[in-house]
């Protein structure tokens, strides 16, 4: 039970960091890693969005 509780707390802390909360506890290296992770995530999100937009445009052009 303790291990599970610790894992949940770690996940919650990571989630807060991803949302821009509780950043005061992070050092410079951790902030840089978080920034890289966010940039990578944003890149994937934009790529997926572009795929969906292209698909939508193609479908509209077929009509």
Phi and psi in radians as a Rosetta constraint file:
Dihedral C 1 N 2 CA 2 C 2 CIRCULARHARMONIC -1.127 0.35
Dihedral N 2 CA 2 C 2 N 3 CIRCULARHARMONIC -0.718 0.35
Dihedral C 2 N 3 CA 3 C 3 CIRCULARHARMONIC -1.109 0.35
Dihedral N 3 CA 3 C 3 N 4 CIRCULARHARMONIC -0.740 0.35
Dihedral C 3 N 4 CA 4 C 4 CIRCULARHARMONIC -1.119 0.35
Dihedral N 4 CA 4 C 4 N 5 CIRCULARHARMONIC -0.749 0.35
Dihedral C 4 N 5 CA 5 C 5 CIRCULARHARMONIC -1.101 0.35
Dihedral N 5 CA 5 C 5 N 6 CIRCULARHARMONIC -0.724 0.35
Dihedral C 5 N 6 CA 6 C 6 CIRCULARHARMONIC -1.125 0.35
Dihedral N 6 CA 6 C 6 N 7 CIRCULARHARMONIC -0.702 0.35
Dihedral C 6 N 7 CA 7 C 7 CIRCULARHARMONIC -1.110 0.35
Dihedral N 7 CA 7 C 7 N 8 CIRCULARHARMONIC -0.760 0.35
Dihedral C 7 N 8 CA 8 C 8 CIRCULARHARMONIC -1.064 0.35
Dihedral N 8 CA 8 C 8 N 9 CIRCULARHARMONIC -0.759 0.35
Dihedral C 8 N 9 CA 9 C 9 CIRCULARHARMONIC -1.109 0.35
Dihedral N 9 CA 9 C 9 N 10 CIRCULARHARMONIC -0.707 0.35
Dihedral C 9 N 10 CA 10 C 10 CIRCULARHARMONIC -1.110 0.35
Dihedral N 10 CA 10 C 10 N 11 CIRCULARHARMONIC -0.772 0.35
Dihedral C 10 N 11 CA 11 C 11 CIRCULARHARMONIC -1.112 0.35
Dihedral N 11 CA 11 C 11 N 12 CIRCULARHARMONIC -0.728 0.35
Dihedral C 11 N 12 CA 12 C 12 CIRCULARHARMONIC -1.117 0.35
Dihedral N 12 CA 12 C 12 N 13 CIRCULARHARMONIC -0.681 0.35
Dihedral C 12 N 13 CA 13 C 13 CIRCULARHARMONIC -1.133 0.35
Dihedral N 13 CA 13 C 13 N 14 CIRCULARHARMONIC -0.761 0.35
Dihedral C 13 N 14 CA 14 C 14 CIRCULARHARMONIC -1.080 0.35
Dihedral N 14 CA 14 C 14 N 15 CIRCULARHARMONIC -0.728 0.35
Dihedral C 14 N 15 CA 15 C 15 CIRCULARHARMONIC -1.091 0.35
Dihedral N 15 CA 15 C 15 N 16 CIRCULARHARMONIC -0.736 0.35
Dihedral C 15 N 16 CA 16 C 16 CIRCULARHARMONIC -1.074 0.35
Dihedral N 16 CA 16 C 16 N 17 CIRCULARHARMONIC -0.745 0.35
Dihedral C 16 N 17 CA 17 C 17 CIRCULARHARMONIC -1.075 0.35
Dihedral N 17 CA 17 C 17 N 18 CIRCULARHARMONIC -0.743 0.35
Dihedral C 17 N 18 CA 18 C 18 CIRCULARHARMONIC -1.127 0.35
Dihedral N 18 CA 18 C 18 N 19 CIRCULARHARMONIC -0.464 0.35
Dihedral C 18 N 19 CA 19 C 19 CIRCULARHARMONIC -1.564 0.35
Dihedral N 19 CA 19 C 19 N 20 CIRCULARHARMONIC 0.031 0.35
Dihedral C 19 N 20 CA 20 C 20 CIRCULARHARMONIC 1.481 0.35
Dihedral N 20 CA 20 C 20 N 21 CIRCULARHARMONIC 0.292 0.35
Dihedral C 20 N 21 CA 21 C 21 CIRCULARHARMONIC -1.825 0.35
Dihedral N 21 CA 21 C 21 N 22 CIRCULARHARMONIC 2.730 0.35
Dihedral C 21 N 22 CA 22 C 22 CIRCULARHARMONIC 0.948 0.35
Dihedral N 22 CA 22 C 22 N 23 CIRCULARHARMONIC 0.661 0.35
Dihedral C 22 N 23 CA 23 C 23 CIRCULARHARMONIC -1.365 0.35
Dihedral N 23 CA 23 C 23 N 24 CIRCULARHARMONIC -0.285 0.35
Dihedral C 23 N 24 CA 24 C 24 CIRCULARHARMONIC -1.065 0.35
Dihedral N 24 CA 24 C 24 N 25 CIRCULARHARMONIC -0.471 0.35
Dihedral C 24 N 25 CA 25 C 25 CIRCULARHARMONIC -1.420 0.35
Dihedral N 25 CA 25 C 25 N 26 CIRCULARHARMONIC -0.137 0.35
Dihedral C 25 N 26 CA 26 C 26 CIRCULARHARMONIC -1.606 0.35
Dihedral N 26 CA 26 C 26 N 27 CIRCULARHARMONIC 2.499 0.35
Dihedral C 26 N 27 CA 27 C 27 CIRCULARHARMONIC -1.540 0.35
Dihedral N 27 CA 27 C 27 N 28 CIRCULARHARMONIC 3.133 0.35
Dihedral C 27 N 28 CA 28 C 28 CIRCULARHARMONIC -1.038 0.35
Dihedral N 28 CA 28 C 28 N 29 CIRCULARHARMONIC -0.787 0.35
Dihedral C 28 N 29 CA 29 C 29 CIRCULARHARMONIC -1.104 0.35
Dihedral N 29 CA 29 C 29 N 30 CIRCULARHARMONIC -0.741 0.35
Dihedral C 29 N 30 CA 30 C 30 CIRCULARHARMONIC -1.136 0.35
Dihedral N 30 CA 30 C 30 N 31 CIRCULARHARMONIC -0.668 0.35
Dihedral C 30 N 31 CA 31 C 31 CIRCULARHARMONIC -1.141 0.35
Dihedral N 31 CA 31 C 31 N 32 CIRCULARHARMONIC -0.687 0.35
Dihedral C 31 N 32 CA 32 C 32 CIRCULARHARMONIC -1.145 0.35
Dihedral N 32 CA 32 C 32 N 33 CIRCULARHARMONIC -0.702 0.35
Dihedral C 32 N 33 CA 33 C 33 CIRCULARHARMONIC -1.131 0.35
Dihedral N 33 CA 33 C 33 N 34 CIRCULARHARMONIC -0.727 0.35
Dihedral C 33 N 34 CA 34 C 34 CIRCULARHARMONIC -1.093 0.35
Dihedral N 34 CA 34 C 34 N 35 CIRCULARHARMONIC -0.742 0.35
Dihedral C 34 N 35 CA 35 C 35 CIRCULARHARMONIC -1.083 0.35
Dihedral N 35 CA 35 C 35 N 36 CIRCULARHARMONIC -0.759 0.35
Dihedral C 35 N 36 CA 36 C 36 CIRCULARHARMONIC -1.104 0.35
Dihedral N 36 CA 36 C 36 N 37 CIRCULARHARMONIC -0.723 0.35
Dihedral C 36 N 37 CA 37 C 37 CIRCULARHARMONIC -1.102 0.35
Dihedral N 37 CA 37 C 37 N 38 CIRCULARHARMONIC -0.760 0.35
Dihedral C 37 N 38 CA 38 C 38 CIRCULARHARMONIC -1.144 0.35
Dihedral N 38 CA 38 C 38 N 39 CIRCULARHARMONIC -0.708 0.35
Dihedral C 38 N 39 CA 39 C 39 CIRCULARHARMONIC -1.110 0.35
Dihedral N 39 CA 39 C 39 N 40 CIRCULARHARMONIC -0.718 0.35
Dihedral C 39 N 40 CA 40 C 40 CIRCULARHARMONIC -1.130 0.35
Dihedral N 40 CA 40 C 40 N 41 CIRCULARHARMONIC -0.764 0.35
Dihedral C 40 N 41 CA 41 C 41 CIRCULARHARMONIC -1.082 0.35
Dihedral N 41 CA 41 C 41 N 42 CIRCULARHARMONIC -0.765 0.35
Dihedral C 41 N 42 CA 42 C 42 CIRCULARHARMONIC -1.106 0.35
Dihedral N 42 CA 42 C 42 N 43 CIRCULARHARMONIC -0.656 0.35
Dihedral C 42 N 43 CA 43 C 43 CIRCULARHARMONIC -1.076 0.35
Dihedral N 43 CA 43 C 43 N 44 CIRCULARHARMONIC -0.762 0.35
Dihedral C 43 N 44 CA 44 C 44 CIRCULARHARMONIC -1.149 0.35
Dihedral N 44 CA 44 C 44 N 45 CIRCULARHARMONIC -0.709 0.35
Dihedral C 44 N 45 CA 45 C 45 CIRCULARHARMONIC -1.101 0.35
Dihedral N 45 CA 45 C 45 N 46 CIRCULARHARMONIC -0.798 0.35
Dihedral C 45 N 46 CA 46 C 46 CIRCULARHARMONIC -1.136 0.35
Dihedral N 46 CA 46 C 46 N 47 CIRCULARHARMONIC -0.652 0.35
Dihedral C 46 N 47 CA 47 C 47 CIRCULARHARMONIC -1.098 0.35
Dihedral N 47 CA 47 C 47 N 48 CIRCULARHARMONIC -0.801 0.35
Dihedral C 47 N 48 CA 48 C 48 CIRCULARHARMONIC -1.118 0.35
Dihedral N 48 CA 48 C 48 N 49 CIRCULARHARMONIC -0.727 0.35
Dihedral C 48 N 49 CA 49 C 49 CIRCULARHARMONIC -1.063 0.35
Dihedral N 49 CA 49 C 49 N 50 CIRCULARHARMONIC -0.765 0.35
Dihedral C 49 N 50 CA 50 C 50 CIRCULARHARMONIC -1.100 0.35
Dihedral N 50 CA 50 C 50 N 51 CIRCULARHARMONIC -0.699 0.35
Dihedral C 50 N 51 CA 51 C 51 CIRCULARHARMONIC -1.030 0.35
Dihedral N 51 CA 51 C 51 N 52 CIRCULARHARMONIC -0.821 0.35
Dihedral C 51 N 52 CA 52 C 52 CIRCULARHARMONIC -1.136 0.35
Dihedral N 52 CA 52 C 52 N 53 CIRCULARHARMONIC -0.667 0.35
Dihedral C 52 N 53 CA 53 C 53 CIRCULARHARMONIC -1.160 0.35
Dihedral N 53 CA 53 C 53 N 54 CIRCULARHARMONIC -0.748 0.35
Dihedral C 53 N 54 CA 54 C 54 CIRCULARHARMONIC -1.103 0.35
Dihedral N 54 CA 54 C 54 N 55 CIRCULARHARMONIC -0.712 0.35
Dihedral C 54 N 55 CA 55 C 55 CIRCULARHARMONIC -1.094 0.35
Dihedral N 55 CA 55 C 55 N 56 CIRCULARHARMONIC -0.765 0.35
Dihedral C 55 N 56 CA 56 C 56 CIRCULARHARMONIC -1.079 0.35
Dihedral N 56 CA 56 C 56 N 57 CIRCULARHARMONIC -0.783 0.35
Dihedral C 56 N 57 CA 57 C 57 CIRCULARHARMONIC -1.085 0.35
Dihedral N 57 CA 57 C 57 N 58 CIRCULARHARMONIC -0.776 0.35
Dihedral C 57 N 58 CA 58 C 58 CIRCULARHARMONIC -1.049 0.35
Dihedral N 58 CA 58 C 58 N 59 CIRCULARHARMONIC -0.757 0.35
Dihedral C 58 N 59 CA 59 C 59 CIRCULARHARMONIC -1.141 0.35
Dihedral N 59 CA 59 C 59 N 60 CIRCULARHARMONIC -0.672 0.35
Dihedral C 59 N 60 CA 60 C 60 CIRCULARHARMONIC -1.197 0.35
Dihedral N 60 CA 60 C 60 N 61 CIRCULARHARMONIC -0.615 0.35
Dihedral C 60 N 61 CA 61 C 61 CIRCULARHARMONIC -1.218 0.35
Dihedral N 61 CA 61 C 61 N 62 CIRCULARHARMONIC -0.468 0.35
Dihedral C 61 N 62 CA 62 C 62 CIRCULARHARMONIC -1.278 0.35
Dihedral N 62 CA 62 C 62 N 63 CIRCULARHARMONIC -0.372 0.35
